[in-house]
């Protein structure tokens, strides 16, 4: 299992944006298909909302990947 953290640059990131940004999905269309086909879990539950707003503390699981959302570091 590959675990990583993703630092948010704002209050949230859409689910398909995260999948694309991390390289788990090659394109936005691919990310959308992964969500539609039930391959993605958010906080342990299957997520079918492509644009689900992910916030600090959320845990996203796709195959062997687990990504923990963390708040942006304050300057």
Gaussian input, Z-matrix of N, CA and C with variables (Angstrom, degrees):
# hf/3-21g

backbone

0 1
 N
 C     1     B1
 C     2     B2     1     A1
 N     3     B3     2     A2     1     D1
 C     4     B4     3     A3     2     D2
 C     5     B5     4     A4     3     D3
 N     6     B6     5     A5     4     D4
 C     7     B7     6     A6     5     D5
 C     8     B8     7     A7     6     D6
 N     9     B9     8     A8     7     D7
 C    10    B10     9     A9     8     D8
 C    11    B11    10    A10     9     D9
 N    12    B12    11    A11    10    D10
 C    13    B13    12    A12    11    D11
 C    14    B14    13    A13    12    D12
 N    15    B15    14    A14    13    D13
 C    16    B16    15    A15    14    D14
 C    17    B17    16    A16    15    D15
 N    18    B18    17    A17    16    D16
 C    19    B19    18    A18    17    D17
 C    20    B20    19    A19    18    D18
 N    21    B21    20    A20    19    D19
 C    22    B22    21    A21    20    D20
 C    23    B23    22    A22    21    D21
 N    24    B24    23    A23    22    D22
 C    25    B25    24    A24    23    D23
 C    26    B26    25    A25    24    D24
 N    27    B27    26    A26    25    D25
 C    28    B28    27    A27    26    D26
 C    29    B29    28    A28    27    D27
 N    30    B30    29    A29    28    D28
 C    31    B31    30    A30    29    D29
 C    32    B32    31    A31    30    D30
 N    33    B33    32    A32    31    D31
 C    34    B34    33    A33    32    D32
 C    35    B35    34    A34    33    D33
 N    36    B36    35    A35    34    D34
 C    37    B37    36    A36    35    D35
 C    38    B38    37    A37    36    D36
 N    39    B39    38    A38    37    D37
 C    40    B40    39    A39    38    D38
 C    41    B41    40    A40    39    D39
 N    42    B42    41    A41    40    D40
 C    43    B43    42    A42    41    D41
 C    44    B44    43    A43    42    D42
 N    45    B45    44    A44    43    D43
 C    46    B46    45    A45    44    D44
 C    47    B47    46    A46    45    D45
 N    48    B48    47    A47    46    D46
 C    49    B49    48    A48    47    D47
 C    50    B50    49    A49    48    D48
 N    51    B51    50    A50    49    D49
 C    52    B52    51    A51    50    D50
 C    53    B53    52    A52    51    D51
 N    54    B54    53    A53    52    D52
 C    55    B55    54    A54    53    D53
 C    56    B56    55    A55    54    D54
 N    57    B57    56    A56    55    D55
 C    58    B58    57    A57    56    D56
 C    59    B59    58    A58    57    D57
 N    60    B60    59    A59    58    D58
 C    61    B61    60    A60    59    D59
 C    62    B62    61    A61    60    D60
 N    63    B63    62    A62    61    D61
 C    64    B64    63    A63    62    D62
 C    65    B65    64    A64    63    D63
 N    66    B66    65    A65    64    D64
 C    67    B67    66    A66    65    D65
 C    68    B68    67    A67    66    D66
 N    69    B69    68    A68    67    D67
 C    70    B70    69    A69    68    D68
 C    71    B71    70    A70    69    D69
 N    72    B72    71    A71    70    D70
 C    73    B73    72    A72    71    D71
 C    74    B74    73    A73    72    D72
 N    75    B75    74    A74    73    D73
 C    76    B76    75    A75    74    D74
 C    77    B77    76    A76    75    D75
 N    78    B78    77    A77    76    D76
 C    79    B79    78    A78    77    D77
 C    80    B80    79    A79    78    D78
 N    81    B81    80    A80    79    D79
 C    82    B82    81    A81    80    D80
 C    83    B83    82    A82    81    D81
 N    84    B84    83    A83    82    D82
 C    85    B85    84    A84    83    D83
 C    86    B86    85    A85    84    D84
 N    87    B87    86    A86    85    D85
 C    88    B88    87    A87    86    D86
 C    89    B89    88    A88    87    D87
 N    90    B90    89    A89    88    D88
 C    91    B91    90    A90    89    D89
 C    92    B92    91    A91    90    D90
 N    93    B93    92    A92    91    D91
 C    94    B94    93    A93    92    D92
 C    95    B95    94    A94    93    D93
 N    96    B96    95    A95    94    D94
 C    97    B97    96    A96    95    D95
 C    98    B98    97    A97    96    D96
 N    99    B99    98    A98    97    D97
 C   100   B100    99    A99    98    D98
 C   101   B101   100   A100    99    D99
 N   102   B102   101   A101   100   D100
 C   103   B103   102   A102   101   D101
 C   104   B104   103   A103   102   D102
 N   105   B105   104   A104   103   D103
 C   106   B106   105   A105   104   D104
 C   107   B107   106   A106   105   D105
 N   108   B108   107   A107   106   D106
 C   109   B109   108   A108   107   D107
 C   110   B110   109   A109   108   D108
 N   111   B111   110   A110   109   D109
 C   112   B112   111   A111   110   D110
 C   113   B113   112   A112   111   D111
 N   114   B114   113   A113   112   D112
 C   115   B115   114   A114   113   D113
 C   116   B116   115   A115   114   D114
 N   117   B117   116   A116   115   D115
 C   118   B118   117   A117   116   D116
 C   119   B119   118   A118   117   D117
 N   120   B120   119   A119   118   D118
 C   121   B121   120   A120   119   D119
 C   122   B122   121   A121   120   D120
 N   123   B123   122   A122   121   D121
 C   124   B124   123   A123   122   D122
 C   125   B125   124   A124   123   D123
 N   126   B126   125   A125   124   D124
 C   127   B127   126   A126   125   D125
 C   128   B128   127   A127   126   D126
 N   129   B129   128   A128   127   D127
 C   130   B130   129   A129   128   D128
 C   131   B131   130   A130   129   D129
 N   132   B132   131   A131   130   D130
 C   133   B133   132   A132   131   D131
 C   134   B134   133   A133   132   D132
 N   135   B135   134   A134   133   D133
 C   136   B136   135   A135   134   D134
 C   137   B137   136   A136   135   D135
 N   138   B138   137   A137   136   D136
 C   139   B139   138   A138   137   D137
 C   140   B140   139   A139   138   D138
 N   141   B141   140   A140   139   D139
 C   142   B142   141   A141   140   D140
 C   143   B143   142   A142   141   D141
 N   144   B144   143   A143   142   D142
 C   145   B145   144   A144   143   D143
 C   146   B146   145   A145   144   D144
 N   147   B147   146   A146   145   D145
 C   148   B148   147   A147   146   D146
 C   149   B149   148   A148   147   D147
 N   150   B150   149   A149   148   D148
 C   151   B151   150   A150   149   D149
 C   152   B152   151   A151   150   D150
 N   153   B153   152   A152   151   D151
 C   154   B154   153   A153   152   D152
 C   155   B155   154   A154   153   D153
 N   156   B156   155   A155   154   D154
 C   157   B157   156   A156   155   D155
 C   158   B158   157   A157   156   D156
 N   159   B159   158   A158   157   D157
 C   160   B160   159   A159   158   D158
 C   161   B161   160   A160   159   D159
 N   162   B162   161   A161   160   D160
 C   163   B163   162   A162   161   D161
 C   164   B164   163   A163   162   D162
 N   165   B165   164   A164   163   D163
 C   166   B166   165   A165   164   D164
 C   167   B167   166   A166   165   D165
 N   168   B168   167   A167   166   D166
 C   169   B169   168   A168   167   D167
 C   170   B170   169   A169   168   D168
 N   171   B171   170   A170   169   D169
 C   172   B172   171   A171   170   D170
 C   173   B173   172   A172   171   D171
 N   174   B174   173   A173   172   D172
 C   175   B175   174   A174   173   D173
 C   176   B176   175   A175   174   D174
 N   177   B177   176   A176   175   D175
 C   178   B178   177   A177   176   D176
 C   179   B179   178   A178   177   D177
 N   180   B180   179   A179   178   D178
 C   181   B181   180   A180   179   D179
 C   182   B182   181   A181   180   D180
 N   183   B183   182   A182   181   D181
 C   184   B184   183   A183   182   D182
 C   185   B185   184   A184   183   D183
 N   186   B186   185   A185   184   D184
 C   187   B187   186   A186   185   D185
 C   188   B188   187   A187   186   D186
 N   189   B189   188   A188   187   D187
 C   190   B190   189   A189   188   D188
 C   191   B191   190   A190   189   D189
 N   192   B192   191   A191   190   D190
 C   193   B193   192   A192   191   D191
 C   194   B194   193   A193   192   D192
 N   195   B195   194   A194   193   D193
 C   196   B196   195   A195   194   D194
 C   197   B197   196   A196   195   D195
 N   198   B198   197   A197   196   D196
 C   199   B199   198   A198   197   D197
 C   200   B200   199   A199   198   D198
 N   201   B201   200   A200   199   D199
 C   202   B202   201   A201   200   D200
 C   203   B203   202   A202   201   D201
 N   204   B204   203   A203   202   D202
 C   205   B205   204   A204   203   D203
 C   206   B206   205   A205   204   D204
 N   207   B207   206   A206   205   D205
 C   208   B208   207   A207   206   D206
 C   209   B209   208   A208   207   D207
 N   210   B210   209   A209   208   D208
 C   211   B211   210   A210   209   D209
 C   212   B212   211   A211   210   D210
 N   213   B213   212   A212   211   D211
 C   214   B214   213   A213   212   D212
 C   215   B215   214   A214   213   D213
 N   216   B216   215   A215   214   D214
 C   217   B217   216   A216   215   D215
 C   218   B218   217   A217   216   D216
 N   219   B219   218   A218   217   D217
 C   220   B220   219   A219   218   D218
 C   221   B221   220   A220   219   D219
 N   222   B222   221   A221   220   D220
 C   223   B223   222   A222   221   D221
 C   224   B224   223   A223   222   D222

   B1=1.4518
   B2=1.5333
   B3=1.3149
   B4=1.4571
   B5=1.5187
   B6=1.3309
   B7=1.4558
   B8=1.5127
   B9=1.3237
   B10=1.4514
   B11=1.5160
   B12=1.3258
   B13=1.4554
   B14=1.5176
   B15=1.3149
   B16=1.4565
   B17=1.5115
   B18=1.3339
   B19=1.4625
   B20=1.5259
   B21=1.3176
   B22=1.4565
   B23=1.5254
   B24=1.3102
   B25=1.4631
   B26=1.5248
   B27=1.3366
   B28=1.4682
   B29=1.5310
   B30=1.3173
   B31=1.4650
   B32=1.5261
   B33=1.3442
   B34=1.4636
   B35=1.5229
   B36=1.3566
   B37=1.4572
   B38=1.5222
   B39=1.3440
   B40=1.4688
   B41=1.5380
   B42=1.3070
   B43=1.4624
   B44=1.5279
   B45=1.3389
   B46=1.4647
   B47=1.5200
   B48=1.3271
   B49=1.4608
   B50=1.5163
   B51=1.3331
   B52=1.4606
   B53=1.5225
   B54=1.3251
   B55=1.4640
   B56=1.5263
   B57=1.3217
   B58=1.4595
   B59=1.5289
   B60=1.3258
   B61=1.4666
   B62=1.5341
   B63=1.3236
   B64=1.4661
   B65=1.5272
   B66=1.3420
   B67=1.4577
   B68=1.5172
   B69=1.3182
   B70=1.4689
   B71=1.5189
   B72=1.3374
   B73=1.4624
   B74=1.5219
   B75=1.3180
   B76=1.4638
   B77=1.5280
   B78=1.3225
   B79=1.4640
   B80=1.5251
   B81=1.3224
   B82=1.4582
   B83=1.5166
   B84=1.3238
   B85=1.4681
   B86=1.5154
   B87=1.3255
   B88=1.4660
   B89=1.5228
   B90=1.3385
   B91=1.4671
   B92=1.5232
   B93=1.3312
   B94=1.4590
   B95=1.5145
   B96=1.3267
   B97=1.4677
   B98=1.5310
   B99=1.3307
   B100=1.4595
   B101=1.5305
   B102=1.3259
   B103=1.4645
   B104=1.5253
   B105=1.3298
   B106=1.4604
   B107=1.5263
   B108=1.3299
   B109=1.4657
   B110=1.5277
   B111=1.3378
   B112=1.4651
   B113=1.5150
   B114=1.3235
   B115=1.4641
   B116=1.5255
   B117=1.3270
   B118=1.4629
   B119=1.5276
   B120=1.3292
   B121=1.4606
   B122=1.5203
   B123=1.3262
   B124=1.4601
   B125=1.5245
   B126=1.3132
   B127=1.4690
   B128=1.5342
   B129=1.3411
   B130=1.4617
   B131=1.5218
   B132=1.3358
   B133=1.4719
   B134=1.5255
   B135=1.3400
   B136=1.4570
   B137=1.5253
   B138=1.3185
   B139=1.4720
   B140=1.5180
   B141=1.3343
   B142=1.4577
   B143=1.5282
   B144=1.3295
   B145=1.4640
   B146=1.5246
   B147=1.3036
   B148=1.4641
   B149=1.5204
   B150=1.3220
   B151=1.4639
   B152=1.5217
   B153=1.3261
   B154=1.4671
   B155=1.5195
   B156=1.3239
   B157=1.4566
   B158=1.5280
   B159=1.3176
   B160=1.4534
   B161=1.5157
   B162=1.3248
   B163=1.4612
   B164=1.5257
   B165=1.3196
   B166=1.4630
   B167=1.5299
   B168=1.3161
   B169=1.4631
   B170=1.5157
   B171=1.3383
   B172=1.4649
   B173=1.5279
   B174=1.3145
   B175=1.4570
   B176=1.5219
   B177=1.3321
   B178=1.4626
   B179=1.5213
   B180=1.3247
   B181=1.4620
   B182=1.5201
   B183=1.3362
   B184=1.4643
   B185=1.5262
   B186=1.3249
   B187=1.4652
   B188=1.5230
   B189=1.3387
   B190=1.4615
   B191=1.5246
   B192=1.3185
   B193=1.4645
   B194=1.5187
   B195=1.3270
   B196=1.4549
   B197=1.5186
   B198=1.3185
   B199=1.4589
   B200=1.5212
   B201=1.3370
   B202=1.4596
   B203=1.5211
   B204=1.3270
   B205=1.4576
   B206=1.5208
   B207=1.3433
   B208=1.4601
   B209=1.5280
   B210=1.3234
   B211=1.4633
   B212=1.5101
   B213=1.3190
   B214=1.4593
   B215=1.5196
   B216=1.3285
   B217=1.4623
   B218=1.5192
   B219=1.3028
   B220=1.4632
   B221=1.5251
   B222=1.3141
   B223=1.4720
   B224=1.5127
   A1=108.94
   A2=115.83
   A3=122.45
   A4=107.91
   A5=116.34
   A6=120.98
   A7=109.39
   A8=115.79
   A9=119.67
   A10=109.72
   A11=115.23
   A12=121.28
   A13=108.11
   A14=115.66
   A15=121.22
   A16=107.61
   A17=115.77
   A18=120.28
   A19=109.61
   A20=115.16
   A21=121.08
   A22=110.19
   A23=116.66
   A24=122.16
   A25=110.26
   A26=116.85
   A27=122.73
   A28=106.75
   A29=117.60
   A30=120.88
   A31=113.45
   A32=116.53
   A33=119.79
   A34=110.10
   A35=114.57
   A36=122.43
   A37=106.47
   A38=117.98
   A39=119.81
   A40=110.37
   A41=116.45
   A42=121.79
   A43=112.43
   A44=118.38
   A45=118.76
   A46=111.56
   A47=117.26
   A48=120.72
   A49=111.47
   A50=116.80
   A51=120.90
   A52=110.95
   A53=116.72
   A54=120.28
   A55=110.97
   A56=116.03
   A57=120.93
   A58=111.11
   A59=117.14
   A60=121.83
   A61=112.48
   A62=117.00
   A63=120.75
   A64=113.09
   A65=116.74
   A66=119.79
   A67=114.13
   A68=117.39
   A69=120.02
   A70=109.11
   A71=116.08
   A72=121.95
   A73=108.17
   A74=116.38
   A75=121.22
   A76=112.31
   A77=116.97
   A78=121.72
   A79=109.41
   A80=115.73
   A81=119.72
   A82=111.88
   A83=116.57
   A84=120.83
   A85=112.09
   A86=115.30
   A87=120.57
   A88=109.97
   A89=116.47
   A90=120.86
   A91=110.41
   A92=115.90
   A93=120.37
   A94=112.50
   A95=116.61
   A96=120.99
   A97=110.79
   A98=116.43
   A99=120.21
   A100=110.74
   A101=115.82
   A102=120.51
   A103=109.90
   A104=117.86
   A105=122.85
   A106=112.02
   A107=116.22
   A108=120.66
   A109=112.91
   A110=117.13
   A111=120.60
   A112=114.84
   A113=117.67
   A114=120.96
   A115=113.67
   A116=116.99
   A117=121.09
   A118=110.70
   A119=115.62
   A120=121.42
   A121=108.72
   A122=115.28
   A123=121.60
   A124=106.68
   A125=115.70
   A126=122.05
   A127=111.78
   A128=115.32
   A129=121.42
   A130=115.87
   A131=117.81
   A132=120.34
   A133=109.68
   A134=115.93
   A135=120.83
   A136=109.38
   A137=115.79
   A138=120.83
   A139=110.01
   A140=116.50
   A141=121.45
   A142=112.75
   A143=117.51
   A144=121.44
   A145=108.85
   A146=117.34
   A147=121.68
   A148=111.73
   A149=116.55
   A150=120.32
   A151=113.01
   A152=115.83
   A153=120.93
   A154=109.13
   A155=117.12
   A156=121.68
   A157=109.23
   A158=116.14
   A159=121.45
   A160=109.10
   A161=115.81
   A162=121.44
   A163=109.49
   A164=115.46
   A165=120.83
   A166=109.77
   A167=116.43
   A168=122.37
   A169=113.82
   A170=117.94
   A171=120.65
   A172=110.22
   A173=115.64
   A174=122.83
   A175=108.22
   A176=116.52
   A177=122.10
   A178=108.96
   A179=117.35
   A180=122.47
   A181=109.88
   A182=115.19
   A183=122.16
   A184=106.51
   A185=116.82
   A186=119.25
   A187=110.97
   A188=116.63
   A189=121.57
   A190=113.07
   A191=118.21
   A192=122.07
   A193=111.59
   A194=115.83
   A195=122.57
   A196=106.80
   A197=115.95
   A198=121.19
   A199=108.80
   A200=115.47
   A201=121.05
   A202=108.30
   A203=115.37
   A204=121.10
   A205=108.46
   A206=115.95
   A207=119.39
   A208=109.86
   A209=115.97
   A210=120.66
   A211=110.54
   A212=115.61
   A213=121.23
   A214=109.33
   A215=115.50
   A216=120.42
   A217=108.48
   A218=115.99
   A219=119.49
   A220=109.53
   A221=115.19
   A222=120.23
   A223=111.01
   D1=136.48
   D2=179.70
   D3=-104.42
   D4=118.22
   D5=179.51
   D6=-111.52
   D7=137.98
   D8=177.38
   D9=-149.61
   D10=164.65
   D11=176.16
   D12=-110.67
   D13=148.95
   D14=177.08
   D15=-125.72
   D16=118.29
   D17=-179.59
   D18=-86.41
   D19=121.07
   D20=179.30
   D21=-70.96
   D22=141.94
   D23=176.56
   D24=-94.70
   D25=-15.16
   D26=177.48
   D27=-140.60
   D28=-163.27
   D29=-177.30
   D30=-68.96
   D31=-26.34
   D32=-177.40
   D33=-156.62
   D34=168.68
   D35=170.37
   D36=-138.79
   D37=138.17
   D38=176.88
   D39=-64.96
   D40=145.99
   D41=-177.83
   D42=-52.71
   D43=-48.83
   D44=-178.93
   D45=-65.99
   D46=-29.31
   D47=176.24
   D48=-65.67
   D49=-40.32
   D50=177.63
   D51=-63.59
   D52=-46.11
   D53=-177.88
   D54=-61.58
   D55=-39.21
   D56=178.78
   D57=-71.63
   D58=-45.55
   D59=-177.25
   D60=-63.35
   D61=-36.68
   D62=-178.96
   D63=-82.32
   D64=-9.32
   D65=179.53
   D66=86.08
   D67=3.49
   D68=177.19
   D69=-66.76
   D70=-36.78
   D71=174.86
   D72=-112.82
   D73=139.71
   D74=-177.82
   D75=-72.80
   D76=-33.46
   D77=-178.23
   D78=-141.51
   D79=170.50
   D80=175.47
   D81=-63.23
   D82=-37.38
   D83=177.41
   D84=-63.40
   D85=-41.58
   D86=177.67
   D87=-63.32
   D88=-42.13
   D89=178.93
   D90=-60.86
   D91=-44.03
   D92=178.99
   D93=-61.35
   D94=-39.91
   D95=178.18
   D96=-64.26
   D97=-41.11
   D98=179.87
   D99=-60.30
   D100=-41.98
   D101=179.49
   D102=-67.98
   D103=-49.02
   D104=-178.90
   D105=-57.91
   D106=-35.91
   D107=-178.26
   D108=-84.11
   D109=3.90
   D110=174.86
   D111=77.41
   D112=22.71
   D113=-178.87
   D114=-83.85
   D115=-8.18
   D116=-172.42
   D117=-114.59
   D118=135.38
   D119=175.21
   D120=-119.24
   D121=141.00
   D122=174.01
   D123=-121.31
   D124=121.55
   D125=-177.97
   D126=54.60
   D127=39.32
   D128=175.00
   D129=84.42
   D130=-2.30
   D131=-178.54
   D132=-117.74
   D133=141.03
   D134=177.73
   D135=-58.07
   D136=129.15
   D137=-178.02
   D138=-111.89
   D139=127.12
   D140=-179.06
   D141=-112.14
   D142=0.22
   D143=177.77
   D144=-88.48
   D145=111.88
   D146=-177.20
   D147=-61.58
   D148=-36.58
   D149=-176.38
   D150=-104.29
   D151=26.22
   D152=176.38
   D153=-50.66
   D154=129.63
   D155=-179.85
   D156=-79.96
   D157=111.69
   D158=178.67
   D159=-89.91
   D160=131.70
   D161=-177.12
   D162=-123.63
   D163=169.61
   D164=179.06
   D165=-52.89
   D166=134.89
   D167=-179.41
   D168=97.80
   D169=-19.00
   D170=178.60
   D171=-70.08
   D172=147.90
   D173=179.06
   D174=-122.04
   D175=120.59
   D176=-177.45
   D177=-109.36
   D178=130.77
   D179=179.70
   D180=-123.16
   D181=130.67
   D182=176.95
   D183=-142.78
   D184=113.92
   D185=-179.40
   D186=54.76
   D187=-122.76
   D188=-179.18
   D189=-87.93
   D190=2.15
   D191=-176.73
   D192=-100.52
   D193=138.94
   D194=171.14
   D195=-131.67
   D196=126.75
   D197=-176.85
   D198=-123.16
   D199=125.26
   D200=177.23
   D201=-100.71
   D202=127.41
   D203=179.34
   D204=-82.71
   D205=129.06
   D206=177.71
   D207=-124.20
   D208=151.33
   D209=-179.52
   D210=-68.23
   D211=152.33
   D212=178.18
   D213=-64.15
   D214=141.66
   D215=176.86
   D216=-67.63
   D217=135.76
   D218=179.90
   D219=-85.55
   D220=135.60
   D221=-177.65
   D222=-85.39

